[in-house]
Amino acid sequence: MDTTAAQGFTRRRFLRTAAAVTLAGPVMKAEPGEELIDIHQHVNFHGRNNEAFVRHQEAMGATLSVLLPAGSMTQGLSTHLGKSNGLAARIFGTEASARLCSEYPGRFVYFANEVPDLDTARTEIEKWLKKDARGIGEQKFALDCDSAPLLKIYEVARDYSVPVLLHFQEGSYNMAFDRFHKVLEKFPTVNFIGHGPSWWGFISADHDPKVMYPKGPVQPGGLMDKYLADYPNMFGDLSAGSGLNALTRDEAHGAAFLDRHVGKICLGTDCADNDGQGKGCSGSQQIAMVRKLVTDPAKRQQIFSGNARKIIRF
């Protein structure tokens, strides 16, 4: 999967991509003195080539981005018999992320990842952490969040003092979210970053786990909200349609939520488009939403970069 040929692109494809970015409008840069750290992006996300990806991040205004790789290609239950290989989005592995970072020094860093129930998982992740990986993830596999294989992953994070980013989606990935408090208590020195439909769905106390993108007002007291409030080692990632939906479905609650957890929420985008702006880019919409809901520049900067710098080594 992680081969130079696989990442290649034709001249015709590059010209189409460049034209699309040009037609999308002027590049949206960060405001003066503002740093935007995107903690959630991928190499070959749904087939997007590296040149299009770099342009996307520039258009979105990201000054620094974290690359989250996939694990090995396997046919086990944890990857839904291979259907969820590449994080179910054709994403390349750690080697590809490391290579892109070397090509664009100062603009990208990368995490390490592996399928947790492989016998070689610890060795593979350690290999990259000993190089320059800054964390573990995106962990997106069909296992309970407190299962034995994942506990071993958390042990690696503890031993190397790096964060773990998890995609919570009941019925599919990192399940049994209601038991995750046990993990937070067992590994108090590990910083966990939550992301995904269940993570953001549980912003509301009345969340139905079967609903991916719930609408309507948020009922205060959601389980995710409690995790952020009660555990110093729990952080949130704003990325993807689930993160955007959590704020747009109830903007009044969203503003209060961001203010209440201003020290625990990190900017992430997780968008696979080419433009990096406009209605087709959830990341640029989320950046705009944070600017709308967080009017204090100092608090906004915490979300855009300050919290990421607290938990990730840059």
Secondary structure, DSSP 8 states (H G I E B T S, - for coil): ---HHHH---HHHHHHHHHHHHHT-S-----TT---EEEEE-TTGGG--HHHHHHHHHHHT-SEEEE--B-----SGGGTTTTTGGGGTT--BHHHHHHHHHHSTTTEEE-B---TTSTTHHHHHHHHHTTT--SEEEE--SSBTTSHHHHHHHHHHHHHT--EEEE-BTTTBSB-GGGHHHHHHH-TTS-EEEESHHHHHTTSTT--TT-SS--S---S--HHHHHHHH-TTEEEE--HHHHHHHHHTTHHHHHHHHHHTTTTEE-------SSSSSTT-HHHHHHHHHHHH---HHHHHIIIIIHHHHHS--
